[in-house]
Amino acid sequence: MLNNIGLPGLLLIAVVVLVLFGKGKVSSLMGEVGKGITAFKKGVNDGAKEIESTGEEPHDVPGEKARDVTPQPTDRS
C-alpha cells in the first residue's frame, strides 16, 4: 500500500503535518528525534568499545537455551 507514495505524496503529508502542528512544534520534535538517534549511536559505539576492551567474544544471555534451527520434518498425510 505504501510502496508507491512518491515525492508528491510525501510533500502533501509534510504540508498537512506542518499546518496541523505548526513550525515550532515540528522543529522541536525533529530536534528530539535527532537527539534520540545520536544517543542510540553513542550507546552502540560504547557497547562495541566495551566488548573490544574486554577481549571477550559476545555470548548468549544466561538462562536462555540455544535455539535449534535445523529444519524439522513435517508430517503431511
PDB file of N, CA, C, O and CB in Angstrom:
ATOM      1  N   MET A   1       0.806  -1.188   0.000  1.00  0.00           N
ATOM      2  CA  MET A   1       0.000   0.000   0.000  1.00  0.00           C
ATOM      3  C   MET A   1       0.854   1.260   0.000  1.00  0.00           C
ATOM      4  O   MET A   1       0.562   2.220  -0.713  1.00  0.00           O
ATOM      5  CB  MET A   1      -0.919  -0.006   1.183  1.00  0.00           C
ATOM      6  N   LEU A   2       1.911   1.249   0.805  1.00  0.00           N
ATOM      7  CA  LEU A   2       2.765   2.428   0.893  1.00  0.00           C
ATOM      8  C   LEU A   2       3.960   2.353  -0.048  1.00  0.00           C
ATOM      9  O   LEU A   2       4.897   3.142   0.078  1.00  0.00           O
ATOM     10  CB  LEU A   2       3.247   2.608   2.311  1.00  0.00           C
ATOM     11  N   ASN A   3       3.939   1.424  -0.980  1.00  0.00           N
ATOM     12  CA  ASN A   3       5.085   1.242  -1.863  1.00  0.00           C
ATOM     13  C   ASN A   3       5.237   2.363  -2.878  1.00  0.00           C
ATOM     14  O   ASN A   3       6.352   2.636  -3.323  1.00  0.00           O
ATOM     15  CB  ASN A   3       4.970  -0.068  -2.582  1.00  0.00           C
ATOM     16  N   ASN A   4       4.157   3.013  -3.252  1.00  0.00           N
ATOM     17  CA  ASN A   4       4.249   3.997  -4.333  1.00  0.00           C
ATOM     18  C   ASN A   4       3.678   5.358  -3.921  1.00  0.00           C
ATOM     19  O   ASN A   4       2.884   5.942  -4.658  1.00  0.00           O
ATOM     20  CB  ASN A   4       3.518   3.482  -5.569  1.00  0.00           C
ATOM     21  N   ILE A   5       4.074   5.861  -2.759  1.00  0.00           N
ATOM     22  CA  ILE A   5       3.624   7.187  -2.338  1.00  0.00           C
ATOM     23  C   ILE A   5       4.247   8.241  -3.246  1.00  0.00           C
ATOM     24  O   ILE A   5       3.540   9.099  -3.774  1.00  0.00           O
ATOM     25  CB  ILE A   5       3.993   7.456  -0.849  1.00  0.00           C
ATOM     26  N   GLY A   6       5.538   8.186  -3.430  1.00  0.00           N
ATOM     27  CA  GLY A   6       6.219   9.121  -4.306  1.00  0.00           C
ATOM     28  C   GLY A   6       6.464  10.471  -3.654  1.00  0.00           C
ATOM     29  O   GLY A   6       6.036  10.717  -2.526  1.00  0.00           O
ATOM     30  N   LEU A   7       7.150  11.335  -4.368  1.00  0.00           N
ATOM     31  CA  LEU A   7       7.504  12.655  -3.868  1.00  0.00           C
ATOM     32  C   LEU A   7       6.283  13.549  -3.654  1.00  0.00           C
ATOM     33  O   LEU A   7       6.205  14.214  -2.621  1.00  0.00           O
ATOM     34  CB  LEU A   7       8.461  13.321  -4.824  1.00  0.00           C
ATOM     35  N   PRO A   8       5.327  13.594  -4.585  1.00  0.00           N
ATOM     36  CA  PRO A   8       4.154  14.454  -4.331  1.00  0.00           C
ATOM     37  C   PRO A   8       3.376  14.046  -3.076  1.00  0.00           C
ATOM     38  O   PRO A   8       2.896  14.907  -2.339  1.00  0.00           O
ATOM     39  CB  PRO A   8       3.219  14.422  -5.535  1.00  0.00           C
ATOM     40  N   GLY A   9       3.251  12.763  -2.833  1.00  0.00           N
ATOM     41  CA  GLY A   9       2.562  12.290  -1.642  1.00  0.00           C
ATOM     42  C   GLY A   9       3.291  12.669  -0.373  1.00  0.00           C
ATOM     43  O   GLY A   9       2.666  13.075   0.607  1.00  0.00           O
ATOM     44  N   LEU A  10       4.618  12.540  -0.380  1.00  0.00           N
ATOM     45  CA  LEU A  10       5.401  12.923   0.786  1.00  0.00           C
ATOM     46  C   LEU A  10       5.316  14.421   1.056  1.00  0.00           C
ATOM     47  O   LEU A  10       5.228  14.847   2.208  1.00  0.00           O
ATOM     48  CB  LEU A  10       6.849  12.511   0.600  1.00  0.00           C
ATOM     49  N   LEU A  11       5.343  15.217  -0.007  1.00  0.00           N
ATOM     50  CA  LEU A  11       5.212  16.663   0.161  1.00  0.00           C
ATOM     51  C   LEU A  11       3.841  17.028   0.730  1.00  0.00           C
ATOM     52  O   LEU A  11       3.741  17.915   1.578  1.00  0.00           O
ATOM     53  CB  LEU A  11       5.435  17.379  -1.179  1.00  0.00           C
ATOM     54  N   LEU A  12       2.799  16.363   0.278  1.00  0.00           N
ATOM     55  CA  LEU A  12       1.464  16.621   0.786  1.00  0.00           C
ATOM     56  C   LEU A  12       1.375  16.269   2.274  1.00  0.00           C
ATOM     57  O   LEU A  12       0.785  17.016   3.054  1.00  0.00           O
ATOM     58  CB  LEU A  12       0.425  15.826  -0.016  1.00  0.00           C
ATOM     59  N   ILE A  13       1.950  15.154   2.660  1.00  0.00           N
ATOM     60  CA  ILE A  13       1.963  14.753   4.066  1.00  0.00           C
ATOM     61  C   ILE A  13       2.731  15.775   4.899  1.00  0.00           C
ATOM     62  O   ILE A  13       2.287  16.143   5.986  1.00  0.00           O
ATOM     63  CB  ILE A  13       2.588  13.350   4.227  1.00  0.00           C
ATOM     64  N   ALA A  14       3.875  16.236   4.403  1.00  0.00           N
ATOM     65  CA  ALA A  14       4.674  17.232   5.129  1.00  0.00           C
ATOM     66  C   ALA A  14       3.902  18.529   5.315  1.00  0.00           C
ATOM     67  O   ALA A  14       3.953  19.125   6.392  1.00  0.00           O
ATOM     68  CB  ALA A  14       5.986  17.509   4.389  1.00  0.00           C
ATOM     69  N   VAL A  15       3.188  18.979   4.287  1.00  0.00           N
ATOM     70  CA  VAL A  15       2.406  20.216   4.383  1.00  0.00           C
ATOM     71  C   VAL A  15       1.271  20.050   5.393  1.00  0.00           C
ATOM     72  O   VAL A  15       1.012  20.960   6.182  1.00  0.00           O
ATOM     73  CB  VAL A  15       1.839  20.612   2.997  1.00  0.00           C
ATOM     74  N   VAL A  16       0.598  18.915   5.379  1.00  0.00           N
ATOM     75  CA  VAL A  16      -0.504  18.682   6.320  1.00  0.00           C
ATOM     76  C   VAL A  16       0.014  18.661   7.755  1.00  0.00           C
ATOM     77  O   VAL A  16      -0.608  19.247   8.641  1.00  0.00           O
ATOM     78  CB  VAL A  16      -1.227  17.354   5.994  1.00  0.00           C
ATOM     79  N   VAL A  17       1.137  17.999   7.996  1.00  0.00           N
ATOM     80  CA  VAL A  17       1.720  17.959   9.337  1.00  0.00           C
ATOM     81  C   VAL A  17       2.122  19.360   9.777  1.00  0.00           C
ATOM     82  O   VAL A  17       1.896  19.736  10.927  1.00  0.00           O
ATOM     83  CB  VAL A  17       2.940  17.014   9.376  1.00  0.00           C
ATOM     84  N   LEU A  18       2.713  20.133   8.878  1.00  0.00           N
ATOM     85  CA  LEU A  18       3.132  21.497   9.198  1.00  0.00           C
ATOM     86  C   LEU A  18       1.932  22.371   9.533  1.00  0.00           C
ATOM     87  O   LEU A  18       1.992  23.165  10.473  1.00  0.00           O
ATOM     88  CB  LEU A  18       3.916  22.105   8.031  1.00  0.00           C
ATOM     89  N   VAL A  19       0.853  22.241   8.790  1.00  0.00           N
ATOM     90  CA  VAL A  19      -0.346  23.036   9.049  1.00  0.00           C
ATOM     91  C   VAL A  19      -0.984  22.629  10.376  1.00  0.00           C
ATOM     92  O   VAL A  19      -1.417  23.490  11.142  1.00  0.00           O
ATOM     93  CB  VAL A  19      -1.358  22.878   7.900  1.00  0.00           C
ATOM     94  N   LEU A  20      -1.048  21.337  10.651  1.00  0.00           N
ATOM     95  CA  LEU A  20      -1.691  20.863  11.874  1.00  0.00           C
ATOM     96  C   LEU A  20      -0.913  21.229  13.139  1.00  0.00           C
ATOM     97  O   LEU A  20      -1.509  21.661  14.126  1.00  0.00           O
ATOM     98  CB  LEU A  20      -1.867  19.365  11.807  1.00  0.00           C
ATOM     99  N   PHE A  21       0.392  21.065  13.120  1.00  0.00           N
ATOM    100  CA  PHE A  21       1.182  21.220  14.331  1.00  0.00           C
ATOM    101  C   PHE A  21       1.939  22.527  14.417  1.00  0.00           C
ATOM    102  O   PHE A  21       2.308  22.942  15.515  1.00  0.00           O
ATOM    103  CB  PHE A  21       2.136  20.106  14.438  1.00  0.00           C
ATOM    104  N   GLY A  22       2.182  23.182  13.316  1.00  0.00           N
ATOM    105  CA  GLY A  22       2.925  24.435  13.338  1.00  0.00           C
ATOM    106  C   GLY A  22       4.417  24.212  13.254  1.00  0.00           C
ATOM    107  O   GLY A  22       4.930  23.136  13.562  1.00  0.00           O
ATOM    108  N   LYS A  23       5.107  25.274  12.823  1.00  0.00           N
ATOM    109  CA  LYS A  23       6.541  25.194  12.577  1.00  0.00           C
ATOM    110  C   LYS A  23       7.332  24.917  13.858  1.00  0.00           C
ATOM    111  O   LYS A  23       8.264  24.112  13.841  1.00  0.00           O
ATOM    112  CB  LYS A  23       7.025  26.483  11.939  1.00  0.00           C
ATOM    113  N   GLY A  24       6.980  25.562  14.952  1.00  0.00           N
ATOM    114  CA  GLY A  24       7.727  25.407  16.200  1.00  0.00           C
ATOM    115  C   GLY A  24       7.648  23.999  16.756  1.00  0.00           C
ATOM    116  O   GLY A  24       8.653  23.443  17.199  1.00  0.00           O
ATOM    117  N   LYS A  25       6.456  23.421  16.733  1.00  0.00           N
ATOM    118  CA  LYS A  25       6.266  22.073  17.281  1.00  0.00           C
ATOM    119  C   LYS A  25       7.003  21.032  16.431  1.00  0.00           C
ATOM    120  O   LYS A  25       7.623  20.114  16.967  1.00  0.00           O
ATOM    121  CB  LYS A  25       4.760  21.729  17.359  1.00  0.00           C
ATOM    122  N   VAL A  26       6.931  21.180  15.110  1.00  0.00           N
ATOM    123  CA  VAL A  26       7.597  20.222  14.219  1.00  0.00           C
ATOM    124  C   VAL A  26       9.108  20.306  14.379  1.00  0.00           C
ATOM    125  O   VAL A  26       9.785  19.278  14.419  1.00  0.00           O
ATOM    126  CB  VAL A  26       7.203  20.478  12.750  1.00  0.00           C
ATOM    127  N   SER A  27       9.648  21.529  14.471  1.00  0.00           N
ATOM    128  CA  SER A  27      11.104  21.663  14.599  1.00  0.00           C
ATOM    129  C   SER A  27      11.596  21.118  15.944  1.00  0.00           C
ATOM    130  O   SER A  27      12.665  20.511  16.008  1.00  0.00           O
ATOM    131  CB  SER A  27      11.521  23.139  14.446  1.00  0.00           C
ATOM    132  N   SER A  28      10.830  21.326  17.014  1.00  0.00           N
ATOM    133  CA  SER A  28      11.251  20.775  18.303  1.00  0.00           C
ATOM    134  C   SER A  28      11.157  19.250  18.297  1.00  0.00           C
ATOM    135  O   SER A  28      11.993  18.573  18.894  1.00  0.00           O
ATOM    136  CB  SER A  28      10.395  21.356  19.443  1.00  0.00           C
ATOM    137  N   LEU A  29      10.149  18.715  17.628  1.00  0.00           N
ATOM    138  CA  LEU A  29      10.016  17.265  17.527  1.00  0.00           C
ATOM    139  C   LEU A  29      11.180  16.667  16.747  1.00  0.00           C
ATOM    140  O   LEU A  29      11.723  15.635  17.140  1.00  0.00           O
ATOM    141  CB  LEU A  29       8.687  16.893  16.861  1.00  0.00           C
ATOM    142  N   MET A  30      11.566  17.305  15.648  1.00  0.00           N
ATOM    143  CA  MET A  30      12.694  16.801  14.862  1.00  0.00           C
ATOM    144  C   MET A  30      14.005  16.906  15.650  1.00  0.00           C
ATOM    145  O   MET A  30      14.888  16.061  15.506  1.00  0.00           O
ATOM    146  CB  MET A  30      12.809  17.577  13.536  1.00  0.00           C
ATOM    147  N   GLY A  31      14.128  17.948  16.483  1.00  0.00           N
ATOM    148  CA  GLY A  31      15.310  18.071  17.335  1.00  0.00           C
ATOM    149  C   GLY A  31      15.397  16.919  18.319  1.00  0.00           C
ATOM    150  O   GLY A  31      16.476  16.378  18.557  1.00  0.00           O
ATOM    151  N   GLU A  32      14.248  16.541  18.897  1.00  0.00           N
ATOM    152  CA  GLU A  32      14.228  15.417  19.833  1.00  0.00           C
ATOM    153  C   GLU A  32      14.543  14.100  19.127  1.00  0.00           C
ATOM    154  O   GLU A  32      15.228  13.245  19.687  1.00  0.00           O
ATOM    155  CB  GLU A  32      12.865  15.326  20.524  1.00  0.00           C
ATOM    156  N   VAL A  33      14.050  13.936  17.912  1.00  0.00           N
ATOM    157  CA  VAL A  33      14.361  12.723  17.140  1.00  0.00           C
ATOM    158  C   VAL A  33      15.857  12.658  16.860  1.00  0.00           C
ATOM    159  O   VAL A  33      16.463  11.593  16.969  1.00  0.00           O
ATOM    160  CB  VAL A  33      13.561  12.690  15.808  1.00  0.00           C
ATOM    161  N   GLY A  34      16.452  13.785  16.502  1.00  0.00           N
ATOM    162  CA  GLY A  34      17.893  13.833  16.253  1.00  0.00           C
ATOM    163  C   GLY A  34      18.699  13.480  17.489  1.00  0.00           C
ATOM    164  O   GLY A  34      19.693  12.759  17.406  1.00  0.00           O
ATOM    165  N   LYS A  35      18.263  13.999  18.658  1.00  0.00           N
ATOM    166  CA  LYS A  35      18.955  13.676  19.903  1.00  0.00           C
ATOM    167  C   LYS A  35      18.843  12.185  20.220  1.00  0.00           C
ATOM    168  O   LYS A  35      19.793  11.568  20.702  1.00  0.00           O
ATOM    169  CB  LYS A  35      18.385  14.508  21.062  1.00  0.00           C
ATOM    170  N   GLY A  36      17.684  11.624  19.945  1.00  0.00           N
ATOM    171  CA  GLY A  36      17.494  10.193  20.183  1.00  0.00           C
ATOM    172  C   GLY A  36      18.390   9.338  19.301  1.00  0.00           C
ATOM    173  O   GLY A  36      18.972   8.355  19.761  1.00  0.00           O
ATOM    174  N   ILE A  37      18.499   9.713  18.041  1.00  0.00           N
ATOM    175  CA  ILE A  37      19.359   8.958  17.119  1.00  0.00           C
ATOM    176  C   ILE A  37      20.813   9.067  17.555  1.00  0.00           C
ATOM    177  O   ILE A  37      21.551   8.082  17.532  1.00  0.00           O
ATOM    178  CB  ILE A  37      19.196   9.471  15.665  1.00  0.00           C
ATOM    179  N   THR A  38      21.224  10.277  17.957  1.00  0.00           N
ATOM    180  CA  THR A  38      22.599  10.478  18.416  1.00  0.00           C
ATOM    181  C   THR A  38      22.889   9.639  19.664  1.00  0.00           C
ATOM    182  O   THR A  38      23.952   9.027  19.766  1.00  0.00           O
ATOM    183  CB  THR A  38      22.853  11.968  18.709  1.00  0.00           C
ATOM    184  N   ALA A  39      21.951   9.609  20.611  1.00  0.00           N
ATOM    185  CA  ALA A  39      22.144   8.820  21.826  1.00  0.00           C
ATOM    186  C   ALA A  39      22.204   7.328  21.504  1.00  0.00           C
ATOM    187  O   ALA A  39      22.987   6.597  22.110  1.00  0.00           O
ATOM    188  CB  ALA A  39      21.017   9.099  22.830  1.00  0.00           C
ATOM    189  N   PHE A  40      21.386   6.872  20.555  1.00  0.00           N
ATOM    190  CA  PHE A  40      21.410   5.465  20.165  1.00  0.00           C
ATOM    191  C   PHE A  40      22.760   5.094  19.552  1.00  0.00           C
ATOM    192  O   PHE A  40      23.343   4.067  19.902  1.00  0.00           O
ATOM    193  CB  PHE A  40      20.276   5.166  19.174  1.00  0.00           C
ATOM    194  N   LYS A  41      23.250   5.922  18.646  1.00  0.00           N
ATOM    195  CA  LYS A  41      24.547   5.647  18.013  1.00  0.00           C
ATOM    196  C   LYS A  41      25.666   5.640  19.049  1.00  0.00           C
ATOM    197  O   LYS A  41      26.565   4.800  18.991  1.00  0.00           O
ATOM    198  CB  LYS A  41      24.847   6.691  16.920  1.00  0.00           C
ATOM    199  N   LYS A  42      25.612   6.585  20.005  1.00  0.00           N
ATOM    200  CA  LYS A  42      26.636   6.642  21.045  1.00  0.00           C
ATOM    201  C   LYS A  42      26.601   5.375  21.895  1.00  0.00           C
ATOM    202  O   LYS A  42      27.650   4.834  22.247  1.00  0.00           O
ATOM    203  CB  LYS A  42      26.440   7.889  21.931  1.00  0.00           C
ATOM    204  N   GLY A  43      25.407   4.903  22.223  1.00  0.00           N
ATOM    205  CA  GLY A  43      25.282   3.680  23.000  1.00  0.00           C
ATOM    206  C   GLY A  43      25.821   2.465  22.271  1.00  0.00           C
ATOM    207  O   GLY A  43      26.483   1.620  22.874  1.00  0.00           O
ATOM    208  N   VAL A  44      25.544   2.368  20.978  1.00  0.00           N
ATOM    209  CA  VAL A  44      26.050   1.248  20.185  1.00  0.00           C
ATOM    210  C   VAL A  44      27.575   1.295  20.123  1.00  0.00           C
ATOM    211  O   VAL A  44      28.237   0.270  20.284  1.00  0.00           O
ATOM    212  CB  VAL A  44      25.450   1.273  18.759  1.00  0.00           C
ATOM    213  N   ASN A  45      28.128   2.480  19.890  1.00  0.00           N
ATOM    214  CA  ASN A  45      29.588   2.609  19.825  1.00  0.00           C
ATOM    215  C   ASN A  45      30.238   2.301  21.168  1.00  0.00           C
ATOM    216  O   ASN A  45      31.276   1.640  21.213  1.00  0.00           O
ATOM    217  CB  ASN A  45      29.976   4.016  19.373  1.00  0.00           C
ATOM    218  N   ASP A  46      29.639   2.772  22.269  1.00  0.00           N
ATOM    219  CA  ASP A  46      30.184   2.485  23.595  1.00  0.00           C
ATOM    220  C   ASP A  46      30.145   0.989  23.885  1.00  0.00           C
ATOM    221  O   ASP A  46      31.089   0.442  24.456  1.00  0.00           O
ATOM    222  CB  ASP A  46      29.407   3.254  24.673  1.00  0.00           C
ATOM    223  N   GLY A  47      29.072   0.333  23.500  1.00  0.00           N
ATOM    224  CA  GLY A  47      28.976  -1.113  23.696  1.00  0.00           C
ATOM    225  C   GLY A  47      30.030  -1.862  22.899  1.00  0.00           C
ATOM    226  O   GLY A  47      30.632  -2.812  23.400  1.00  0.00           O
ATOM    227  N   ALA A  48      30.255  -1.440  21.660  1.00  0.00           N
ATOM    228  CA  ALA A  48      31.271  -2.090  20.831  1.00  0.00           C
ATOM    229  C   ALA A  48      32.667  -1.879  21.415  1.00  0.00           C
ATOM    230  O   ALA A  48      33.490  -2.794  21.412  1.00  0.00           O
ATOM    231  CB  ALA A  48      31.212  -1.553  19.390  1.00  0.00           C
ATOM    232  N   LYS A  49      32.930  -0.676  21.914  1.00  0.00           N
ATOM    233  CA  LYS A  49      34.238  -0.400  22.527  1.00  0.00           C
ATOM    234  C   LYS A  49      34.434  -1.222  23.792  1.00  0.00           C
ATOM    235  O   LYS A  49      35.536  -1.702  24.059  1.00  0.00           O
ATOM    236  CB  LYS A  49      34.377   1.094  22.849  1.00  0.00           C
ATOM    237  N   GLU A  50      33.365  -1.387  24.574  1.00  0.00           N
ATOM    238  CA  GLU A  50      33.463  -2.169  25.800  1.00  0.00           C
ATOM    239  C   GLU A  50      33.759  -3.626  25.489  1.00  0.00           C
ATOM    240  O   GLU A  50      34.561  -4.257  26.177  1.00  0.00           O
ATOM    241  CB  GLU A  50      32.176  -2.055  26.613  1.00  0.00           C
ATOM    242  N   ILE A  51      33.126  -4.161  24.471  1.00  0.00           N
ATOM    243  CA  ILE A  51      33.378  -5.551  24.079  1.00  0.00           C
ATOM    244  C   ILE A  51      34.815  -5.704  23.600  1.00  0.00           C
ATOM    245  O   ILE A  51      35.482  -6.682  23.940  1.00  0.00           O
ATOM    246  CB  ILE A  51      32.391  -6.001  22.973  1.00  0.00           C
ATOM    247  N   GLU A  52      35.300  -4.739  22.807  1.00  0.00           N
ATOM    248  CA  GLU A  52      36.676  -4.811  22.319  1.00  0.00           C
ATOM    249  C   GLU A  52      37.683  -4.692  23.466  1.00  0.00           C
ATOM    250  O   GLU A  52      38.714  -5.363  23.454  1.00  0.00           O
ATOM    251  CB  GLU A  52      36.928  -3.712  21.283  1.00  0.00           C
ATOM    252  N   SER A  53      37.392  -3.846  24.449  1.00  0.00           N
ATOM    253  CA  SER A  53      38.348  -3.632  25.536  1.00  0.00           C
ATOM    254  C   SER A  53      38.448  -4.847  26.456  1.00  0.00           C
ATOM    255  O   SER A  53      39.510  -5.094  27.027  1.00  0.00           O
ATOM    256  CB  SER A  53      37.952  -2.404  26.346  1.00  0.00           C
ATOM    257  N   THR A  54      37.373  -5.602  26.611  1.00  0.00           N
ATOM    258  CA  THR A  54      37.436  -6.783  27.470  1.00  0.00           C
ATOM    259  C   THR A  54      38.087  -7.957  26.751  1.00  0.00           C
ATOM    260  O   THR A  54      38.584  -8.877  27.400  1.00  0.00           O
ATOM    261  CB  THR A  54      36.037  -7.170  27.941  1.00  0.00           C
ATOM    262  N   GLY A  55      38.092  -7.940  25.440  1.00  0.00           N
ATOM    263  CA  GLY A  55      38.711  -9.019  24.680  1.00  0.00           C
ATOM    264  C   GLY A  55      37.886 -10.279  24.649  1.00  0.00           C
ATOM    265  O   GLY A  55      38.381 -11.334  24.253  1.00  0.00           O
ATOM    266  N   GLU A  56      36.629 -10.193  25.062  1.00  0.00           N
ATOM    267  CA  GLU A  56      35.762 -11.361  25.074  1.00  0.00           C
ATOM    268  C   GLU A  56      34.863 -11.369  23.846  1.00  0.00           C
ATOM    269  O   GLU A  56      34.533 -10.333  23.269  1.00  0.00           O
ATOM    270  CB  GLU A  56      34.921 -11.395  26.353  1.00  0.00           C
ATOM    271  N   GLU A  57      34.489 -12.563  23.484  1.00  0.00           N
ATOM    272  CA  GLU A  57      33.510 -12.710  22.418  1.00  0.00           C
ATOM    273  C   GLU A  57      32.117 -12.495  23.000  1.00  0.00           C
ATOM    274  O   GLU A  57      31.872 -12.863  24.149  1.00  0.00           O
ATOM    275  CB  GLU A  57      33.624 -14.105  21.740  1.00  0.00           C
ATOM    276  N   PRO A  58      31.202 -11.909  22.235  1.00  0.00           N
ATOM    277  CA  PRO A  58      29.833 -11.795  22.730  1.00  0.00           C
ATOM    278  C   PRO A  58      29.265 -13.180  23.015  1.00  0.00           C
ATOM    279  O   PRO A  58      29.538 -14.121  22.270  1.00  0.00           O
ATOM    280  CB  PRO A  58      28.944 -11.047  21.713  1.00  0.00           C
ATOM    281  N   HIS A  59      28.484 -13.319  24.078  1.00  0.00           N
ATOM    282  CA  HIS A  59      27.949 -14.619  24.459  1.00  0.00           C
ATOM    283  C   HIS A  59      26.447 -14.521  24.647  1.00  0.00           C
ATOM    284  O   HIS A  59      25.863 -13.437  24.660  1.00  0.00           O
ATOM    285  CB  HIS A  59      28.622 -15.135  25.743  1.00  0.00           C
ATOM    286  N   ASP A  60      25.846 -15.685  24.790  1.00  0.00           N
ATOM    287  CA  ASP A  60      24.401 -15.748  24.948  1.00  0.00           C
ATOM    288  C   ASP A  60      23.986 -15.221  26.315  1.00  0.00           C
ATOM    289  O   ASP A  60      24.787 -15.166  27.248  1.00  0.00           O
ATOM    290  CB  ASP A  60      23.904 -17.181  24.759  1.00  0.00           C
ATOM    291  N   VAL A  61      22.744 -14.842  26.409  1.00  0.00           N
ATOM    292  CA  VAL A  61      22.180 -14.384  27.669  1.00  0.00           C
ATOM    293  C   VAL A  61      22.027 -15.589  28.587  1.00  0.00           C
ATOM    294  O   VAL A  61      21.515 -16.623  28.160  1.00  0.00           O
ATOM    295  CB  VAL A  61      20.813 -13.660  27.452  1.00  0.00           C
ATOM    296  N   PRO A  62      22.468 -15.474  29.857  1.00  0.00           N
ATOM    297  CA  PRO A  62      22.332 -16.614  30.778  1.00  0.00           C
ATOM    298  C   PRO A  62      20.865 -16.993  30.976  1.00  0.00           C
ATOM    299  O   PRO A  62      19.986 -16.134  31.046  1.00  0.00           O
ATOM    300  CB  PRO A  62      22.977 -16.285  32.139  1.00  0.00           C
ATOM    301  N   GLY A  63      20.628 -18.279  31.062  1.00  0.00           N
ATOM    302  CA  GLY A  63      19.277 -18.753  31.296  1.00  0.00           C
ATOM    303  C   GLY A  63      18.502 -19.061  30.028  1.00  0.00           C
ATOM    304  O   GLY A  63      17.414 -19.632  30.094  1.00  0.00           O
ATOM    305  N   GLU A  64      19.034 -18.697  28.894  1.00  0.00           N
ATOM    306  CA  GLU A  64      18.350 -18.995  27.638  1.00  0.00           C
ATOM    307  C   GLU A  64      19.069 -20.123  26.924  1.00  0.00           C
ATOM    308  O   GLU A  64      20.298 -20.152  26.860  1.00  0.00           O
ATOM    309  CB  GLU A  64      18.275 -17.743  26.738  1.00  0.00           C
ATOM    310  N   LYS A  65      18.293 -21.047  26.390  1.00  0.00           N
ATOM    311  CA  LYS A  65      18.882 -22.152  25.642  1.00  0.00           C
ATOM    312  C   LYS A  65      19.137 -21.695  24.210  1.00  0.00           C
ATOM    313  O   LYS A  65      18.426 -20.845  23.673  1.00  0.00           O
ATOM    314  CB  LYS A  65      17.957 -23.406  25.671  1.00  0.00           C
ATOM    315  N   ALA A  66      20.162 -22.275  23.610  1.00  0.00           N
ATOM    316  CA  ALA A  66      20.415 -22.004  22.201  1.00  0.00           C
ATOM    317  C   ALA A  66      19.307 -22.632  21.378  1.00  0.00           C
ATOM    318  O   ALA A  66      18.860 -23.742  21.666  1.00  0.00           O
ATOM    319  CB  ALA A  66      21.803 -22.542  21.763  1.00  0.00           C
ATOM    320  N   ARG A  67      18.873 -21.932  20.372  1.00  0.00           N
ATOM    321  CA  ARG A  67      17.790 -22.448  19.536  1.00  0.00           C
ATOM    322  C   ARG A  67      18.332 -23.371  18.463  1.00  0.00           C
ATOM    323  O   ARG A  67      19.357 -23.095  17.839  1.00  0.00           O
ATOM    324  CB  ARG A  67      17.010 -21.301  18.895  1.00  0.00           C
ATOM    325  N   ASP A  68      17.636 -24.455  18.264  1.00  0.00           N
ATOM    326  CA  ASP A  68      17.978 -25.387  17.197  1.00  0.00           C
ATOM    327  C   ASP A  68      17.273 -24.920  15.932  1.00  0.00           C
ATOM    328  O   ASP A  68      16.044 -24.901  15.872  1.00  0.00           O
ATOM    329  CB  ASP A  68      17.578 -26.860  17.565  1.00  0.00           C
ATOM    330  N   VAL A  69      18.048 -24.546  14.925  1.00  0.00           N
ATOM    331  CA  VAL A  69      17.454 -24.003  13.705  1.00  0.00           C
ATOM    332  C   VAL A  69      17.439 -25.012  12.568  1.00  0.00           C
ATOM    333  O   VAL A  69      17.195 -24.649  11.418  1.00  0.00           O
ATOM    334  CB  VAL A  69      18.203 -22.766  13.273  1.00  0.00           C
ATOM    335  N   THR A  70      17.699 -26.278  12.881  1.00  0.00           N
ATOM    336  CA  THR A  70      17.649 -27.281  11.828  1.00  0.00           C
ATOM    337  C   THR A  70      16.191 -27.541  11.463  1.00  0.00           C
ATOM    338  O   THR A  70      15.338 -27.617  12.347  1.00  0.00           O
ATOM    339  CB  THR A  70      18.355 -28.593  12.272  1.00  0.00           C
ATOM    340  N   PRO A  71      15.900 -27.678  10.179  1.00  0.00           N
ATOM    341  CA  PRO A  71      14.512 -27.901   9.775  1.00  0.00           C
ATOM    342  C   PRO A  71      14.013 -29.253  10.259  1.00  0.00           C
ATOM    343  O   PRO A  71      14.716 -30.260  10.168  1.00  0.00           O
ATOM    344  CB  PRO A  71      14.375 -27.805   8.254  1.00  0.00           C
ATOM    345  N   GLN A  72      12.817 -29.260  10.763  1.00  0.00           N
ATOM    346  CA  GLN A  72      12.216 -30.488  11.254  1.00  0.00           C
ATOM    347  C   GLN A  72      11.291 -31.065  10.170  1.00  0.00           C
ATOM    348  O   GLN A  72      10.598 -30.319   9.479  1.00  0.00           O
ATOM    349  CB  GLN A  72      11.433 -30.230  12.578  1.00  0.00           C
ATOM    350  N   PRO A  73      11.287 -32.385  10.030  1.00  0.00           N
ATOM    351  CA  PRO A  73      10.399 -32.975   9.018  1.00  0.00           C
ATOM    352  C   PRO A  73       8.947 -32.748   9.423  1.00  0.00           C
ATOM    353  O   PRO A  73       8.597 -32.795  10.602  1.00  0.00           O
ATOM    354  CB  PRO A  73      10.685 -34.499   8.841  1.00  0.00           C
ATOM    355  N   THR A  74       8.126 -32.505   8.433  1.00  0.00           N
ATOM    356  CA  THR A  74       6.704 -32.295   8.702  1.00  0.00           C
ATOM    357  C   THR A  74       5.937 -33.534   8.296  1.00  0.00           C
ATOM    358  O   THR A  74       6.299 -34.208   7.332  1.00  0.00           O
ATOM    359  CB  THR A  74       6.167 -31.048   7.952  1.00  0.00           C
ATOM    360  N   ASP A  75       4.896 -33.832   9.015  1.00  0.00           N
ATOM    361  CA  ASP A  75       4.053 -34.993   8.716  1.00  0.00           C
ATOM    362  C   ASP A  75       2.845 -34.519   7.933  1.00  0.00           C
ATOM    363  O   ASP A  75       1.872 -34.030   8.506  1.00  0.00           O
ATOM    364  CB  ASP A  75       3.616 -35.734  10.019  1.00  0.00           C
ATOM    365  N   ARG A  76       2.914 -34.667   6.628  1.00  0.00           N
ATOM    366  CA  ARG A  76       1.800 -34.264   5.761  1.00  0.00           C
ATOM    367  C   ARG A  76       1.147 -35.517   5.217  1.00  0.00           C
ATOM    368  O   ARG A  76       1.636 -36.130   4.268  1.00  0.00           O
ATOM    369  CB  ARG A  76       2.282 -33.333   4.597  1.00  0.00           C
ATOM    370  N   SER A  77       0.071 -35.875   5.808  1.00  0.00           N
ATOM    371  CA  SER A  77      -0.629 -37.096   5.373  1.00  0.00           C
ATOM    372  C   SER A  77      -1.762 -36.747   4.463  1.00  0.00           C
ATOM    373  O   SER A  77      -2.471 -37.636   3.991  1.00  0.00           O
ATOM    374  CB  SER A  77      -1.151 -37.893   6.566  1.00  0.00           C
TER     375      SER A  77
END
